[in-house]
Amino acid sequence: MESVPLKQTQTQVRVNTFIRSVYNWMAIGLGLTGFVAYYVASTPALQKLIFGNQLLFFGLIIGELALVFIISARIQKMQASTATGLFILYSALNGATLSFVFLIYTASSITSTFFICAATFVACSIYGWTTKRDLTSVGGFMTMGLIGIIIASVVNMFFRSSAMSMIISYIGVIVFVGLTAYDTQHLKTMALTQPDGLEAGVVRKGAIMGALKLYLDFINLFLMLLRILGGTRE
């Protein structure tokens, strides 16, 4: 019969391995997005191809939304390698559409905002991991706030109000700060409740799903902060 300390150690190792995998895949996704975005922004032919053709641009946006939906809804039914491939594909496509960031904002403001975003994200993740408070209600409230942001953003596409855009950005920062803490706590719970002997493929799919959630939190928090803090090119 296993001793309690040994079982606790095995559980801690399993949790640490899972969480490390989540953050590793998140980092890979962010790195790929950044690389593709910079490459597209540095290649005039690709700029013209993506931003000069509205049909292609919106096609990429729809493709990204479809990938997120497919991964989220069907990850349990797909192979781990398929889930990984779709996550990598999504990260690359997102980089292509987000390349406008390098065209609109200065390099210094992008860099400073990235570090501010990273520090904020880390602080929220630490809070979500260490707090004893159940953040389920916070997650539900922030999800409703996210829906409101999406609706307001769509409406503002027609009104093009800079004031409304700024309000949406400030609310967006609050929403994604809350979602980061909630998603981190949810991942901790998921890691702690994983049964022993779980197949590696199942663990990988859980890590990819967790990485996608945190990736989306980080990217959206970065974009909201960039709208507030970013300096545009002359």
N, C-alpha and C positions, 0 to 999 in steps of 0.2 A: 504493500500500500504506500502510495506516495506521501511524503511529508508535506505539511502545509507550506513551509518556506520554499520547497522545491517547486510545488505547483504554482505558487505566486511568481517565482522566478521565470518559469516557463510561460506563464501568461504575460508577464512584462516583456519578455523577448518577442512573443508573438505580436503584441501591440506595437512595440517599437518598430518591428520589421514592416508591419502593415503601414503605419504612419509614414515611415521613411519612404516606402514605395509610393505613397500618395504624393508626397511633396517632390519626390524625384520626377515623377511623371508630369506634375504641374510645372516644374522648372523646365523640363524638356519642351513642353507645349509653349510656354512663354518665350523661351529662347528661340524656338522655331518661328513663332509669330514675329518676334522682333527682327530676326534675320531676313525673313521674306519681306516684311514691311520696308526695311531699309533698302533691300535689293531692288524692289519694285520702284521705290521713290528715286533711286539712283539710275534707273533705266528708262529714259524717255519713251522708248517704244512700248514698254509695258504700261507706263502711265497713260499713254494715248489709247492703248488697247482697252484698259480697264475703265478709265474715267471718261474716255471719249465715246464710249458705247454704253448708253444707259441700259440697254437690254442685257448686256453682259454683266454690268455692275449689279443690277438688281437680281439677275440670275444667280450671281455668286452669293448675294445676301440670302436669297431664298434657299440656296443649297446649304448654307451654313445653318440656318434655322432647322432645315430638314435633318441635318446630321445630328444636331443637339437632340431633336425629338426622337430620332431613331435610337441613338445611344441610350437615352434616358428610359425609353419605353420598352426596348427590346434587348437590353444588355444581358438579361438572364438567359435569353434564348440563343444568343450568339456565342461563337468561340471567343476565347480570350484574345487570340491574335487578331480577330476581326474587330473587336472593340478597340484594341490598341491602334490598329490601322486607321479606323474611323476618327479616333481622337487626334492622331497625327495629321490626317487630312484636314480636319476641321481647323486645327491650329495654323496650318499653312494657308488655307483659304482666308482665314480671319486676318492673317498678316497681309495678304494681298489687298483686302478691302480697307484695312487700317493704315495703309501706306500714306494716306492723305495727311496723317499726323506730321510726317516729316516734311510735307509740302506746305503746311499751314503754319506750324509752330517752329520757333527757333530751337537749335540743338541744345542750347544751354537750358532753356525752360523745360524741354522734354526730359533732360537728364535730372534736373533738380526735382521736377514733379515725380519722376520715377522713384527717386530715393525717398521722397516724402510718402509716396504711396506704399513703398515697401515697408517703411518703418511703421506706418499706420496699420498695414495688414498684419505684420508680425505682432504688434501690440494687441490687436483684436483676436488673433489666433491664440496668443498666450492667455488672454482673458477667457476665451471660450473653452480652453483646455483645463484651466485651473479653477474656474468658478464653481461653487457648489449650487448655484441657482439654476433651476431648470429653465432653459431658454426657448422652450417649445412655443410659448405664447409670443415671445419676441420674434421668432422665426415666422409665425403666422402673420403677425402685424406687419413685418417688413415685406413679406410676400405680397400683401395687399398694397403696400406702398409701391412696390415694384410694378404692379399692374397699373396703378395710377400714373406712374412715371411714363410707362409705355403709351398709355392713352394720351397723356398730355403732350408727349413728344410727337405723336402722330398729328394731333391737332395743330401743334406749333409749326409743323411742316407747311401748313397753309397760311398761317398768320405771320410766320417768320419774325416773331417778337424776341428781341435780344434780352429784354427784361424777363420774359417767361422762361427763356432758355437758361438764364442764370439761376432763377428760382428752382427749376428742375434739377440743375446741377447740384445746388446746395442740398436739396432733399435727397438727391441720388447718393451723395456722400454718406448721409445718415443711414440710408437704406442699406447700402453695401457694407458699411461698417457693421451694422447689426447682423446682416446675413453672413458675414465672415465669421463672427463669433458663434452664431448658431450652427453653421455648417461644420465648424471645427469641433464643437461639442458633440454634434451628431456623429461625426467620424470617430471620435473617442468612444462613444457608446457602441458604435458598430464594431470597433476593434476589440473592445472588452467582451462583447457577447459572441464573438466568433467561436464556434465549437472546435475542439481539438481535432486534428486529422483532416481538416478541410482541404479539398483539392487545390493545388497551386493555381489552376486556371480560374477557379471561383474567386480565390483571393485576389488574383490579378484584375479580374473584372470589377471587384469592389474598389480596388485601388484606382482604376481608371475612372470609375464613376465619381469617386471622391475628388480626384485630380481635376475632373471637368468642372465640378461645382466650385472649387477654390479658384480655378483658372478664370471662370466667368466673374467671380467676385472681384478678383484682382484687376482684370482688364477693365471692367466697368467702373470700379473705383478710380483707376488711373485716368480714364477718359473724363469722368466727372471732375476730378481735381485739375486736369489739364485745362478744361474749359474755364475754371476759376482762376488758376494760377499761371497758365501758359501765356507766353508772349508771342504774338504773331509776327511773321516776317513782314518787313516793310514792302 
